[in-house]
Amino acid sequence: MADGQRIQILRNGKDKYGRTLARVLVNGNDVSQILINEGLARPWRRHREPWC
């Protein structure tokens, strides 16, 4: 991420291990969706799926 970009962290609870769950936005764009679109991540479907 470059200087001057607006980064937002939207916290929305904790998981069963106490880790913070959040969405990350850069200049209003959802980072998770960018990673999914580029094939670098997959959406969570409420269960673990094989990666390869």
Residue frames relative to the residue before (quaternion, step in Angstrom):
aa qw qx qy qz dx dy dz
M 1.0000 0.0000 0.0000 0.0000 0.00 0.00 0.00
A 0.3706 -0.7548 0.5092 0.1836 3.51 -0.93 0.93
D 0.6349 -0.5022 0.4176 0.4128 3.54 -1.29 0.35
G 0.7727 0.3692 -0.2651 0.4431 3.54 -1.14 0.63
Q 0.5619 0.5754 -0.4101 0.4301 3.58 1.22 -0.05
R 0.3961 -0.7036 0.5399 0.2380 3.54 -1.10 0.75
I 0.0845 -0.7963 0.5990 0.0031 3.56 -0.67 1.13
Q 0.0594 -0.7856 0.6158 0.0020 3.55 -0.87 1.04
I 0.1342 -0.7471 0.6456 0.0839 3.54 -1.10 0.78
L 0.1109 -0.8031 0.5852 0.0155 3.56 -0.56 1.21
R 0.2013 -0.8036 0.5519 0.0954 3.57 -0.16 1.28
N 0.0151 0.8156 -0.5781 0.0212 3.56 -0.98 0.82
G 0.8258 -0.1982 0.0612 0.5243 3.55 0.83 1.00
K 0.4087 -0.6710 0.5557 0.2719 3.50 -1.37 -0.33
D 0.4565 -0.6582 0.5144 0.3062 3.55 -1.20 0.48
K 0.7393 -0.4338 0.2727 0.4368 3.58 -1.26 0.03
Y 0.6763 0.4607 -0.2918 0.4952 3.60 1.25 -0.25
G 0.5840 -0.6175 0.3493 0.3945 3.58 1.30 0.12
R 0.4723 0.6647 -0.4519 0.3618 3.59 1.25 0.19
T 0.5122 -0.6508 0.4700 0.3053 3.58 -1.04 0.79
L 0.2086 -0.7330 0.6355 0.1239 3.55 -1.03 0.89
A 0.1238 0.8058 -0.5648 0.1283 3.57 -0.83 0.94
R 0.3279 -0.6663 0.6224 0.2473 3.52 -1.38 0.28
V 0.2058 -0.7647 0.6005 0.1107 3.55 -1.07 0.77
L 0.0873 -0.7847 0.6137 0.0105 3.54 -0.87 1.05
V 0.0928 -0.7525 0.6492 0.0602 3.54 -1.08 0.81
N 0.8229 -0.0945 -0.0154 0.5600 3.54 -0.55 1.25
G 0.7262 -0.4469 0.2270 0.4705 3.58 1.02 0.85
N 0.6200 0.5350 -0.3447 0.4589 3.61 1.27 -0.06
D 0.4432 -0.7025 0.5010 0.2430 3.56 -0.89 1.02
V 0.4136 -0.7394 0.4786 0.2306 3.58 -0.53 1.21
S 0.6322 0.5358 -0.3512 0.4357 3.62 0.95 -0.75
Q 0.6629 0.4976 -0.3148 0.4625 3.61 0.95 -0.78
I 0.6089 0.5367 -0.3481 0.4690 3.58 1.06 -0.69
L 0.6698 0.4944 -0.2982 0.4670 3.60 0.90 -0.92
I 0.6354 0.5143 -0.3254 0.4754 3.60 1.01 -0.79
N 0.6704 0.5123 -0.2992 0.4457 3.59 0.86 -0.95
E 0.7155 0.4318 -0.2463 0.4908 3.59 1.08 -0.70
G 0.5250 -0.6681 0.3934 0.3511 3.60 1.29 0.08
L 0.5160 0.6572 -0.3989 0.3778 3.56 1.26 0.37
A 0.7714 0.1410 -0.0911 0.6138 3.58 1.30 -0.11
R 0.2604 -0.7340 0.5992 0.1852 3.55 -1.33 0.23
P 0.5434 -0.6113 0.4474 0.3617 3.59 -1.10 0.55
W 0.4785 -0.6442 0.5162 0.2992 3.56 -1.16 0.65
R 0.1106 -0.8145 0.5692 0.0181 3.58 -0.76 1.08
R 0.6524 -0.5673 0.2798 0.4175 3.55 1.13 0.80
H 0.7680 0.1622 -0.1816 0.5924 3.61 1.24 0.36
R 0.5779 -0.5947 0.4401 0.3445 3.53 -1.24 0.52
E 0.1184 -0.7772 0.6158 0.0522 3.55 -1.03 0.86
P 0.5765 -0.5692 0.4307 0.3977 3.61 -1.11 0.50
W 0.4359 -0.7235 0.4741 0.2486 3.58 -0.94 0.83
C 0.7786 0.3423 -0.1805 0.4939 3.59 0.78 -0.99
